[in-house]
Structure formats: C-alpha cells, structure tokens
Amino acid sequence: MTVTIKNSATVGELIQAVAARLDNADLFYGHGTDNPVDESAALVFHVCGLDHHQAAVAYRQPVAVEQLERVDALLTQRVESRKPLAFLLGEAWFAGLPFNVDERVLVPRSPIAELIVNRFEPWLDAQNVSRILEIGTGSGCIAIACAYAFPQAEVIATDISAEALAVARSNVRRHELAARVRLVHTDHADGVAGEFDLIVSNPPYVPAAERDELPREYGFEPALGLFSGADGLDSARRILQDAPQLLSDHGALVLEVGAQWEALEHAFPTLPFTWLELESGGEGIAFIAKADIHVR
Ligand SMILES: C[S@@+](CC[C@H](N)C(=O)[O-])C[C@H]1O[C@@H](n2cnc3c(N)ncnc32)[C@H](O)[C@@H]1O
C-alpha cells in the first residue's frame, strides 16, 4: 500500500490521498472516527504532530518525507490488519483530550463526551457536583474528562480489569490528576464507600449473540469492555440496583446502553428514563435521578 502523492505534498493533500485509499479498503469506522476523511486526518495530524485547533493553518503545511513514509506504513497496517487506528497510534482523543490507549482498553468513543463538556447541563446543577463515580472506566477517559469539567470534584473510577486500570493509571499521570481521580479495582462499585452526586457509566452492553457479527476491528478490543450477558444488560442491571445506595439525595445516574435502550426500557418498565439527545449523534444514554430509581 503506497500513498500516491508527490513528496512536496501539503497536509491537506496528504489527508485527501489517504482518505481515498481508506475509502477503497473494506474497513469499519466507529472507533473514534466514523468516516475515511476524519480517520485520515487523525492519522496525518498524529504523525505530523499537529494541533487539531490549528487545522486551517496545518492543512497548508508541507509534509516531510519521513512523515509521508510513516503515514504510508501505518495506512498499510490499518488496511491489512483491520486494527483500529487508535491502537496503531497508541492514542485516542476524547472530549478534546488525548489518552493513551492499547488493546487492554476500549477505544474511547462514548457520546457521553458531549455531555461532559457541557457539564451535563441542563440535567445537572454543576454547583452540586462534588463527588463523581464512574463504573467501568477502561482507559479512564470519562473519569478524567469529568475531572477537567468539574475542577472542584473528586472522581472515583472502577474497573474489574487490572489491565485496563494500568492504562487508566498512565492517563491519570499524563493529565496530572492523581490528587482528584482515584482508580479502584473492583466489580462494579463493590466496596466503594460514600455518596456521589453523579454516577456515570458506559458499561459493556453488546448482546452475546452479536459477537460473531461484529466487524473485525472489535476483535482487538477486550471482550470485557463489550459483552455483558445474553441481552448485554447484566452490567446495566447491576448498576441500576446499586445506584440508589451510592447516590446523594439530589444525585443522578447517566447510563449508556446504546442500541439496547429499548431492551432496558422493557426490563425496567416502571423507571422513567430520560433518553438524552446529542448534537454529535449517538443514542441510548439514559439520565435518571436517584428519586426515580426504584429497583427490586
Ligand atoms: C464499554 S467499556 C467503557 C470504557 C470507558 N469508560 C469508555 O467509555 O471508553 C466498559 C468497561 O467496563 C469494564 N467492566 C466490565 N465488567 C465490569 C465489572 N463487573 N465491574 C467493573 N468494570 C467492568 C470493562 O473492563 C471496560 O473497561
């Protein structure tokens, strides 16, 4: 796989050429970007060390020969292996922040990012948020982005995977947030004490039957991050059961279940979930206040 492009190309021209090659390959997008152009831009910007906030200027810059060769090598790997680009780069962006990633964690892509950046308004009063619990933190992206969005808050983030927590730890260090983000190795929130104003979770929720139908890209991610019982809702059920004991009186749960949202409604017909609408797309994120969570 060679990118057909002259050595004096600009960043913009290289992005176009790479996007065309990606478009011709039988790839799945959905691990951080959702189309060939955005994936190409992520690859080229990463290799060239460019800032996404300076995109207009960056597009006119020339690309060095070594950068062109590096882009070409990564493009070949992406197309031949089908490994998600974020794993090839060792980095993913979430809520405008960079995170270390590898095959021990899910590639950060939750639509919850948009809610975090907006400090969960109008659903939460940010003034009232001083303790946040994230269940199933993976790379730590949600917990860390929450710590940025709520600079006064303490964040506790759990995961059952020690491997994932090692990646999360590297990200807590990278963002110098060890004083406010505590990582706990446990099953859901077992042993976690105290009350929280917000519980946020993007648990595994892919139904077992869909395992063999997933695009090859998903095979590079840990099964623990994807699957949770026959209907995909084992983890969500557990979180709903535990939440009332963990939330403060004005607290609320934000729970992502993606395409399983109708199944969750059927499983808990008396719970008044609010399904949040997002400008950047995505579905299946429920908001529910503590006062409304009655689970037997
Ligand atoms: C869908 S991933 C989400 C990761 C990260 N929060 C994100 O949004 O990118 C789900 C995470 O939950 C963790 N997990 C699965 N079962 C768990 C359990 N019983 N207790 C705690 N964490 C669990 C997985 O290891 C994985 O890191």
The ligand as a MOL file (V3000), in Angstrom:
LIG
                    3D

  0  0  0     0  0            999 V3000
M  V30 BEGIN CTAB
M  V30 COUNTS 27 29 0 0 0
M  V30 BEGIN ATOM
M  V30 1 C -17.5950 -0.1420 27.3170 0
M  V30 2 S -16.0930 -0.1580 28.2500 0 CHG=1
M  V30 3 C -16.0030 1.5640 28.6870 0
M  V30 4 C -14.6460 2.0690 28.9720 0
M  V30 5 C -14.5780 3.5950 29.1510 0
M  V30 6 N -15.3800 4.0420 30.2640 0
M  V30 7 C -15.0160 4.2840 27.8950 0
M  V30 8 O -16.1140 4.8660 27.8690 0
M  V30 9 O -14.2690 4.2370 26.8970 0 CHG=-1
M  V30 10 C -16.6260 -0.9540 29.7290 0
M  V30 11 C -15.5910 -1.1010 30.8200 0
M  V30 12 O -16.2260 -1.7540 31.9190 0
M  V30 13 C -15.3200 -2.6750 32.4800 0
M  V30 14 N -16.0910 -3.7060 33.1760 0
M  V30 15 C -16.6840 -4.8120 32.6460 0
M  V30 16 N -17.2640 -5.5190 33.6290 0
M  V30 17 C -17.0580 -4.8390 34.7980 0
M  V30 18 C -17.4130 -5.0790 36.1490 0
M  V30 19 N -18.0960 -6.1720 36.5030 0
M  V30 20 N -17.0300 -4.1770 37.0610 0
M  V30 21 C -16.3150 -3.0610 36.7190 0
M  V30 22 N -15.9530 -2.8050 35.4520 0
M  V30 23 C -16.3210 -3.6770 34.4960 0
M  V30 24 C -14.5200 -3.1940 31.3070 0
M  V30 25 O -13.2890 -3.7510 31.7490 0
M  V30 26 C -14.3690 -1.9400 30.4560 0
M  V30 27 O -13.2050 -1.2470 30.7720 0
M  V30 END ATOM
M  V30 BEGIN BOND
M  V30 1 1 1 2
M  V30 2 1 2 3
M  V30 3 1 2 10
M  V30 4 1 3 4
M  V30 5 1 4 5
M  V30 6 1 5 6
M  V30 7 1 5 7
M  V30 8 2 7 8
M  V30 9 1 7 9
M  V30 10 1 10 11
M  V30 11 1 11 12
M  V30 12 1 11 26
M  V30 13 1 12 13
M  V30 14 1 13 14
M  V30 15 1 13 24
M  V30 16 1 14 15
M  V30 17 1 14 23
M  V30 18 2 15 16
M  V30 19 1 16 17
M  V30 20 1 17 18
M  V30 21 2 17 23
M  V30 22 1 18 19
M  V30 23 2 18 20
M  V30 24 1 20 21
M  V30 25 2 21 22
M  V30 26 1 22 23
M  V30 27 1 24 25
M  V30 28 1 24 26
M  V30 29 1 26 27
M  V30 END BOND
M  V30 END CTAB
M  END
